[in-house]
Amino acid sequence: MKFACIPAYNEEDTIQKIVTKSLPHVDRVVVCDDGSTDNTAKIARDAGAIVISQSNQGYGAAIASLFDYSRKENAQIMVTLDGDGQHNPDQIPLLIDAITAHNVDVAIGSRFLDDTTQASGYRKTGIKIITSASNYGTNFKISDSQSGFRAYSKDAIDAIHPTEQGMSVSTEILLKISNKGLSVAEVPITISYQGDTSEQHSVTHGVGVLANTIKYVSIKHPLQFYGIPGLTLIIAGLVLGGIFLDRYLNDQVVFYGSLLGSIILFLLGAILSVTAIILFSMANLIRDRY
């Protein structure tokens, strides 16, 4: 059984076309209506989709619900695509083929493999920055970590349990893929930004996703993110402390600034170092969640 799974929030203008164009390529189209206030659910149902509804919880929560549904219905392949018309359902077979013919667990549709995307310059830059951070945390070398056009094998569907409710779920899933040892391939896709109204929120959105990406990556690499800065601050604190003692013992001069700086730097460094040790010690437990 192959499912096309579509998270949707107020997509009444595009959902019918997405559902209709997806149906020929899969056995079932499933739309998760994330608390829409328009006719998204009705239009999707009339177009032939199975609709699961929930209160407005966010894109990530809708993706999690679609994973849950696919596991429950024993889907062999699950393809996710957005309901706003950016993704072309006719390219669903490209992702399914990567799963079936090339025996990979997760296929990601990348808008950057052939470099023909019409995305604005700052959107490209933002995605590439987030992708670089994500690749560091996962040890992957993918080109589009934020693509929502993906296909998952049954093993991946069973293994991945997203918890992030917002747009950072794309990064969270990649971390889980890496932790579970699942294989990944990218497939070049085209994407349309016609009618896209998210540009006005793109900077805020990008900063939020990047912050959450760094959070997930830092949990996987605590020694690099917390231990090294912590050790650096401790050394800086000791140096300032040494300067304070030298001037006090030799010149009887009290540099309160050096003393205060030494204490603050040492304490901050100690906190970061302890955090790194704790997270590193709990790595096996954290891996199951992230």
PEWO-V288777 format. One record per helix or strand. SS is the DSSP state (hx for helix, st for strand). FROM is the first residue (numbers start at 0). TO is the last residue. If there is no record, write none. Layout:
SS;FROM;TO / SS;FROM;TO
This chain:
st;1;7 / hx;14;22 / st;27;33 / hx;39;45 / st;49;53 / hx;58;71 / st;76;79 / st;86;86 / hx;88;99 / st;105;109 / hx;120;137 / st;149;152 / hx;153;158 / hx;168;178 / st;183;187 / st;190;190 / hx;197;219 / hx;221;250 / hx;255;280 / hx;282;288
